[in-house]
């Protein structure tokens, strides 16, 4: 599995504990530009926001998925995702208002 991380994340270590071979794939690694060598590619939390090279490589990841590869994109923030054509089909992150604590009226 190739894992594109944006920041320190526990997911790659958890996958390794399950016996999954995980290779970290970043722009400095040739693997980042060759996703077809993996059975699956996971894009880490906020990677589209924090990895400036990722949007430019996005079509390669979509081609990988279109040709039978498994691509998992974890949580991304709306301002890094909305209006961009990163997903294989039109997608929009929903209303974020429900994520905050309700206002207290006393």
Secondary structure in CASP SS format (residue, H / E / C, confidence):
PFRMAT SS
TARGET T0000
AUTHOR 0000-0000-0000
METHOD secondary structure of the structure
MODEL  1
X C 1.00
X E 1.00
X E 1.00
X E 1.00
X C 1.00
X C 1.00
X C 1.00
X C 1.00
X C 1.00
X C 1.00
X H 1.00
X H 1.00
X H 1.00
X H 1.00
X H 1.00
X H 1.00
X H 1.00
X C 1.00
X C 1.00
X C 1.00
X C 1.00
X C 1.00
X E 1.00
X E 1.00
X C 1.00
X C 1.00
X C 1.00
X C 1.00
X C 1.00
X H 1.00
X H 1.00
X H 1.00
X H 1.00
X C 1.00
X H 1.00
X H 1.00
X H 1.00
X C 1.00
X C 1.00
X E 1.00
X E 1.00
X E 1.00
X E 1.00
X C 1.00
X C 1.00
X C 1.00
X H 1.00
X H 1.00
X H 1.00
X H 1.00
X C 1.00
X C 1.00
X C 1.00
X H 1.00
X H 1.00
X H 1.00
X H 1.00
X H 1.00
X H 1.00
X H 1.00
X H 1.00
X H 1.00
X H 1.00
X H 1.00
X H 1.00
X H 1.00
X C 1.00
X C 1.00
X C 1.00
X E 1.00
X E 1.00
X E 1.00
X E 1.00
X C 1.00
X C 1.00
X C 1.00
X C 1.00
X H 1.00
X H 1.00
X H 1.00
X H 1.00
X C 1.00
X C 1.00
X C 1.00
X C 1.00
X C 1.00
X C 1.00
X C 1.00
X C 1.00
X C 1.00
X C 1.00
X C 1.00
X C 1.00
X C 1.00
X C 1.00
X H 1.00
X H 1.00
X H 1.00
X H 1.00
X C 1.00
X C 1.00
X C 1.00
X C 1.00
X C 1.00
X C 1.00
X C 1.00
END
